[in-house]
Amino acid sequence: MLVDPRVKSTNVEGFAPSVSNAAQSPVTNIGVKIFWYTLLTLPLGLGWIWRPIAKNKLIRMQMDINEAASGIEVKLMMRKDTLVKLVDATKSSVKWEKEVLTEVTALRNVKSVAPKELANTASKIDTAGARIMATLENYPNLQSTAAINKLMETADYIEREIAASRRLYNSNVTLFNKAIFVFPKSIMASALKYSMMPLIEASEEQKKDVNLSF
């Protein structure tokens, strides 16, 4: 979402930026098309030389995005396994609320993460992880147990890795989105009918505070 600094905000709670993943595609005007056809007709064939270079660059950028998304999927599955083990290891000592156990049961059924389900699955695992860790904070004695402590440290480590992977994904997506709208790559992007790739954004559930009651 573009922000116009000339417009005074009326939001009394302050500025709350949000991600805009609206599907947008580059559009070349008549002037750009004339320039492009002129390059193609030049004796040196500069347009024909530049065309495969630009196309291959955009393809490589898409592959970088796919690789970053795959990295997130792998780490999400690692965190899911860790959270399930953490609940299993503490079931006899922790008073788990029904909703937390329901979330963990749902996580057990997640065998892999399909790319189109990445955002939804990530939201579920994020929510379950926050609730599990918040619950365990009410049992400080358990945190001194070697096995439990190791699982909690592993979950914390994976959490940082996921955050890093998400930053890498968003960085690659931002580079691609800028490239397809900036001349001259916008010419090739328009010809290939490319559109903006979505950035990772927090779900409404993830934005909520974790509220636990016993």
C-alpha positions as CSV (number, residue, x, y, z in Angstrom):
1,M,0.0,0.0,0.0
2,L,1.4,3.4,-1.0
3,V,1.3,6.1,1.6
4,D,0.8,9.7,0.7
5,P,2.8,11.9,3.2
6,R,0.7,14.9,2.3
7,V,-2.4,13.3,3.8
8,K,-2.7,13.8,7.6
9,S,-3.6,10.6,9.4
10,T,-6.8,10.6,11.4
11,N,-5.9,7.3,13.2
12,V,-5.8,8.2,16.9
13,E,-4.0,4.9,17.7
14,G,-1.1,5.8,15.5
15,F,0.2,4.6,12.1
16,A,-0.5,0.9,11.6
17,P,1.2,-0.2,8.3
18,S,0.0,-3.3,6.6
19,V,1.2,-5.4,3.7
20,S,-0.6,-5.0,0.4
21,N,-0.4,-8.2,-1.7
22,A,-2.8,-7.1,-4.3
23,A,-2.1,-8.7,-7.7
24,Q,-0.4,-6.1,-9.9
25,S,1.3,-6.5,-13.2
26,P,3.6,-4.2,-15.1
27,V,2.1,-2.4,-18.1
28,T,4.2,-0.8,-20.8
29,N,2.9,2.4,-22.5
30,I,3.2,3.2,-26.2
31,G,6.4,5.2,-25.8
32,V,8.2,2.2,-24.2
33,K,6.9,-0.1,-26.9
34,I,8.2,2.2,-29.6
35,F,11.6,2.3,-27.9
36,W,11.7,-1.5,-27.6
37,Y,10.9,-2.0,-31.3
38,T,13.5,0.5,-32.2
39,L,16.1,-1.5,-30.3
40,L,15.1,-4.6,-32.2
41,T,15.6,-3.0,-35.5
42,L,19.1,-1.6,-34.8
43,P,21.9,-3.1,-36.9
44,L,23.8,-4.4,-33.8
45,G,20.7,-6.2,-32.6
46,L,21.0,-4.8,-29.1
47,G,17.4,-5.7,-28.3
48,W,17.9,-9.3,-29.2
49,I,21.0,-9.5,-27.1
50,W,19.4,-7.9,-24.1
51,R,16.1,-9.9,-24.3
52,P,17.5,-13.4,-23.2
53,I,19.7,-11.7,-20.5
54,A,16.7,-9.9,-19.0
55,K,14.5,-13.0,-19.2
56,N,17.2,-15.2,-17.5
57,K,17.7,-12.7,-14.8
58,L,14.0,-12.7,-13.9
59,I,13.9,-16.5,-14.0
60,R,16.8,-16.7,-11.6
61,M,15.1,-14.3,-9.3
62,Q,12.0,-16.5,-9.3
63,M,14.1,-19.5,-8.5
64,D,15.7,-17.6,-5.5
65,I,12.1,-16.9,-4.2
66,N,11.2,-20.6,-4.5
67,E,14.3,-21.6,-2.7
68,A,13.6,-19.2,0.1
69,A,10.0,-20.5,0.4
70,S,11.3,-24.1,0.5
71,G,13.6,-23.1,3.4
72,I,10.7,-21.8,5.3
73,E,8.7,-25.0,4.7
74,V,11.6,-27.2,6.0
75,K,12.0,-25.1,9.2
76,L,8.2,-25.0,9.8
77,M,8.2,-28.8,9.8
78,M,11.1,-28.9,12.2
79,R,9.4,-26.6,14.6
80,K,6.2,-28.6,14.3
81,D,8.0,-31.8,15.3
82,T,9.7,-30.0,18.2
83,L,6.5,-28.5,19.6
84,V,4.7,-31.9,19.4
85,K,7.7,-33.5,21.3
86,L,7.6,-30.7,23.9
87,V,3.9,-31.3,24.7
88,D,4.4,-35.1,24.8
89,A,7.3,-34.6,27.2
90,T,5.3,-32.4,29.6
91,K,1.8,-33.9,29.4
92,S,2.1,-35.5,32.8
93,S,3.3,-32.4,34.5
94,V,1.6,-29.5,32.8
95,K,-2.1,-28.7,32.9
96,W,-2.7,-28.2,29.2
97,E,-5.9,-26.5,28.2
98,K,-8.1,-28.2,25.7
99,E,-7.4,-25.7,22.9
100,V,-3.6,-26.2,23.1
101,L,-4.0,-29.9,22.9
102,T,-6.4,-29.5,20.0
103,E,-3.7,-27.4,18.2
104,V,-1.0,-30.0,18.9
105,T,-3.2,-32.8,17.6
106,A,-3.8,-30.8,14.4
107,L,0.0,-30.4,14.1
108,R,0.5,-34.1,14.3
109,N,-1.5,-34.5,11.1
110,V,0.7,-32.1,9.1
111,K,3.1,-34.3,7.1
112,S,4.3,-31.7,4.7
113,V,3.6,-28.1,3.7
114,A,2.3,-27.5,0.2
115,P,3.4,-24.1,-1.2
116,K,-0.1,-22.8,-1.6
117,E,-0.8,-23.8,2.1
118,L,2.4,-22.3,3.4
119,A,0.9,-19.1,4.9
120,N,-2.1,-21.0,6.5
121,T,0.1,-23.7,7.9
122,A,2.7,-21.2,9.2
123,S,-0.1,-19.3,11.0
124,K,-1.3,-22.4,12.7
125,I,2.2,-23.4,13.8
126,D,3.0,-19.9,15.0
127,T,-0.2,-19.7,17.1
128,A,0.4,-23.2,18.6
129,G,4.0,-22.4,19.4
130,A,3.1,-19.1,21.1
131,R,0.5,-20.8,23.2
132,I,2.8,-23.7,24.2
133,M,5.7,-21.5,25.2
134,A,3.4,-19.2,27.1
135,T,1.9,-22.1,29.0
136,L,5.3,-23.5,29.9
137,E,6.2,-20.2,31.5
138,N,3.7,-21.1,34.2
139,Y,5.9,-24.1,35.1
140,P,9.4,-22.8,35.9
141,N,10.4,-26.0,37.6
142,L,10.0,-28.0,34.4
143,Q,12.4,-25.6,32.5
144,S,15.3,-26.9,34.6
145,T,14.7,-30.5,33.3
146,A,17.5,-31.3,30.8
147,A,15.2,-32.8,28.2
148,I,12.6,-30.1,28.4
149,N,15.2,-27.3,28.4
150,K,16.8,-28.8,25.3
151,L,13.5,-28.9,23.5
152,M,12.7,-25.3,24.4
153,E,16.1,-24.2,23.3
154,T,15.7,-26.0,20.0
155,A,12.2,-24.4,19.5
156,D,13.7,-21.0,20.2
157,Y,16.6,-21.6,17.8
158,I,14.2,-22.8,15.0
159,E,12.1,-19.7,15.7
160,R,15.0,-17.5,14.9
161,E,15.9,-19.5,11.8
162,I,12.3,-19.2,10.6
163,A,12.4,-15.4,11.1
164,A,15.6,-15.2,9.2
165,S,14.2,-17.3,6.3
166,R,11.1,-15.1,6.2
167,R,13.3,-12.0,5.9
168,L,15.3,-13.7,3.1
169,Y,12.1,-14.6,1.3
170,N,10.6,-11.1,1.6
171,S,13.9,-9.6,0.5
172,N,14.0,-11.8,-2.7
173,V,10.3,-11.0,-3.4
174,T,10.9,-7.3,-3.0
175,L,13.9,-7.4,-5.4
176,F,11.7,-9.3,-8.0
177,N,8.7,-7.0,-7.5
178,K,10.9,-3.9,-8.0
179,A,12.6,-5.5,-11.1
180,I,9.4,-6.2,-13.0
181,F,8.2,-2.6,-12.6
182,V,11.4,-0.8,-13.3
183,F,12.5,0.0,-16.9
184,P,13.9,-1.8,-18.9
185,K,13.1,-5.2,-17.2
186,S,9.4,-4.1,-17.1
187,I,9.3,-4.6,-20.8
188,M,10.2,-8.3,-20.5
189,A,8.1,-8.8,-17.4
190,S,5.1,-7.4,-19.2
191,A,5.7,-9.6,-22.3
192,L,6.0,-12.7,-20.0
193,K,2.8,-11.6,-18.1
194,Y,4.6,-11.6,-14.8
195,S,2.9,-10.2,-11.7
196,M,4.0,-9.2,-8.2
197,M,4.9,-12.1,-5.9
198,P,3.2,-12.0,-2.4
199,L,5.1,-10.9,0.7
200,I,4.8,-12.8,3.9
201,E,2.3,-11.1,6.2
202,A,1.0,-11.8,9.6
203,S,-2.5,-13.3,9.9
204,E,-5.1,-11.8,12.1
205,E,-4.7,-14.7,14.5
206,Q,-0.9,-14.0,14.7
207,K,-1.5,-10.3,15.5
208,K,-3.5,-11.2,18.6
209,D,-2.0,-11.3,22.0
210,V,-1.6,-14.8,23.5
211,N,-4.2,-15.1,26.2
212,L,-4.1,-18.1,28.5
213,S,-6.5,-18.8,31.4
214,F,-6.4,-21.8,33.8
